[in-house]
Amino acid sequence: MKKRKPGRTIGEIQVGEKLVFQASIEDKDLLLYLGLTDDANPLYIQHDYASQTPLGRPVVPPIMLTGMITSAVSKYLPGPGSYITRQDIRFLRPVYHYETLEFLLEVTGVDEEGHCVTLAVTATRGTETVLDGTLSVCPPHALPRFDGRVLENF
C-alpha cells in the first residue's frame, strides 16, 4: 500500500485554487462499474439497444462521472482525509464511451468556522460543457499528535 500524507487542512486552502485533470472512459472502467453495482441498464453497454434511442449509442453512467470527481477530491483537493457533505451536479450532455473529459474543480468558498470548502466543478468535452455543479467538502482535520510523517495504514 502506498503511504500518503493527509490532505490540506481548512487553513491551508484559499478561494481561487484550481485543479484541472483529464479522465478517459474505457470499456474496462464501464464493465467494472456495471459489475460492482449490478446495474444492467442497456443504455450503458448494449450498442444495439442504445442505437435505437435518441442518444444513438451507449452512454457513461452519470454516477461514474461523479466518482471521477470524488476521487479527485480524495486524492488532490483538499486531498486524503476529505469528506464530501453535499453535491449538486447537473449532467448537461450525455458522455459516450471512449471520450476524454477535462474536469475543473475550483475553490469558491472557505468557511473556517463551519470547517467546509465549496468547490465549483465543470467537465468539458472539447469546448462543450457536459456537467457542472458544486460540492461542499469537509477537509481533513488537523490530527492532534501528527508530526508530519506518513501514516502506515493511510
Number of C-alpha atoms within 10 A of each C-alpha: 6 8 11 15 14 25 21 19 19 22 13 9 17 14 13 11 12 15 15 13 13 13 15 11 17 14 11 9 14 18 14 11 15 17 11 9 9 9 12 11 11 13 20 21 20 14 14 13 14 17 13 11 11 7 13 14 20 22 20 20 20 15 10 15 20 14 11 15 21 19 14 18 24 21 16 15 24 26 20 20 19 23 17 16 10 12 16 11 17 13 16 12 12 14 23 17 18 13 12 17 21 17 24 18 25 21 22 17 16 19 12 12 7 9 15 21 23 21 26 19 22 22 26 18 16 10 8 11 16 19 21 18 15 19 24 19 24 21 27 20 15 14 10 6 6 10 7 9 10 13 12 10 8 12
